């Protein structure tokens, strides 16, 4: 997070870096995003162990991923519904046409939405395994 704030401050003064703001924003979202890949500790059992396993049973991270993924999916569908705005400007150096901006937003929202939803699926799978193992360990005591 601090890395992203530092990049934002740096881009405010440098016009060359300022043109890279969309790329930097996507990089920051990817660094912060998909909580389930980072925060969910999967179940690891040693054979013959009857102790309560140490893993993540909380579903907070997958719920955050579903929420973020759904927002990106809605943006993706909204961009598809609006349609391609066409080429409004010339493709001169330093001038991005409306078509290019639309394509970047469409691809970015699609990829980010898919990434978050895959992370949510993984998170829910791992937390379900953990909950089942913890329930089984408590029942055998």
C-alpha positions in Angstrom: 0.0 0.0 0.0 2.8 2.4 0.9 4.5 1.5 -2.4 1.3 2.6 -4.3 1.1 5.9 -2.4 4.7 6.6 -3.1 4.2 5.9 -6.8 1.2 8.2 -6.9 3.2 11.0 -5.3 6.0 10.5 -7.8 3.7 10.6 -10.8 2.2 14.0 -9.7 5.5 15.8 -10.6 7.0 13.8 -13.5 5.1 14.2 -16.8 6.9 11.2 -18.3 5.8 8.9 -15.4 2.4 10.5 -15.3 1.6 9.0 -18.7 2.1 5.5 -17.1 -0.5 6.1 -14.4 -3.0 3.4 -15.7 -0.3 0.8 -15.7 0.9 1.8 -12.3 -2.7 1.6 -11.0 -3.2 -1.9 -12.4 0.1 -3.0 -10.8 -1.0 -1.6 -7.4 -4.3 -3.4 -7.6 -2.6 -6.6 -8.4 -0.1 -6.1 -5.5 -3.0 -5.5 -3.1 -5.6 -7.7 -4.6 -6.8 -11.3 -4.2 -6.7 -11.6 -0.5 -7.4 -15.4 -0.6 -4.0 -16.2 -2.3 -2.2 -14.3 0.4 -4.3 -14.5 3.6 -5.7 -18.0 3.5 -3.4 -20.6 5.0 -4.3 -24.1 3.5 -4.8 -27.2 5.5 -1.7 -29.3 6.1 -2.1 -32.5 8.0 0.6 -34.9 9.2 -0.5 -38.5 9.0 -1.6 -39.9 12.3 -2.0 -36.5 14.0 -5.1 -36.0 16.0 -4.4 -32.3 16.9 -6.6 -29.6 15.7 -5.1 -28.4 12.4 -3.7 -24.9 12.0 -5.3 -23.4 8.9 -7.5 -20.5 8.0 -11.2 -21.1 8.6 -12.4 -17.5 8.4 -14.1 -16.6 5.2 -13.4 -12.9 5.3 -10.7 -13.0 2.6 -12.9 -14.9 0.0 -15.8 -12.6 0.7 -13.6 -9.6 -0.1 -12.4 -11.3 -3.2 -16.0 -12.1 -4.4 -17.0 -8.5 -3.8 -14.0 -7.1 -5.7 -14.4 -9.7 -8.5 -18.1 -8.9 -8.8 -17.4 -5.2 -9.1 -14.9 -5.8 -11.9 -17.3 -8.2 -13.6 -20.0 -5.5 -13.5 -17.6 -3.0 -15.0 -16.7 -5.6 -17.7 -20.3 -6.2 -18.6 -21.0 -2.5 -18.5 -18.2 -1.7 -20.9 -19.4 -4.5 -23.3 -23.0 -3.0 -23.1 -21.7 0.5 -23.9 -19.8 -0.8 -26.9 -16.7 0.4 -28.6 -16.7 4.2 -28.8 -14.6 4.0 -32.0 -11.6 6.2 -32.8 -12.5 9.7 -31.6 -9.0 11.2 -32.0 -5.9 10.8 -34.2 -3.3 8.3 -33.2 -0.6 10.8 -32.9 2.2 10.1 -30.5 1.1 10.7 -26.9 -2.6 10.7 -27.9 -4.6 7.7 -26.9 -7.8 7.2 -28.8 -11.1 6.4 -27.1 -11.0 2.9 -28.7 -7.6 2.2 -27.0 -8.9 3.4 -23.7 -12.0 1.3 -24.0 -9.9 -1.8 -24.9 -7.6 -1.2 -22.0 -10.5 -0.8 -19.5 -12.3 -3.9 -20.9 -9.2 -6.2 -20.8 -8.2 -4.8 -17.4 -11.6 -5.2 -15.8 -12.0 -8.7 -17.3 -8.6 -10.0 -16.1 -8.8 -8.4 -12.6 -12.4 -9.7 -12.2 -11.3 -13.2 -13.2 -8.3 -13.1 -10.9 -10.3 -12.0 -7.9 -13.0 -14.7 -8.6 -10.4 -17.4 -9.0 -8.9 -16.3 -5.7 -12.3 -16.4 -4.1 -13.0 -19.9 -5.3 -9.6 -21.0 -3.9 -10.3 -19.3 -0.6 -13.7 -20.8 -0.2 -12.3 -24.3 -1.1 -9.4 -24.0 1.4 -11.5 -22.6 4.2 -14.1 -25.3 3.7 -11.4 -28.0 4.0 -10.1 -26.4 7.1 -13.5 -26.2 8.7 -14.2 -29.8 8.0 -10.8 -30.9 9.4 -11.3 -28.9 12.5 -14.8 -30.3 13.1 -13.5 -33.8 12.6 -10.6 -33.2 15.0 -13.0 -31.8 17.7 -15.4 -34.8 17.2 -12.6 -37.4 17.7 -11.5 -35.9 21.0 
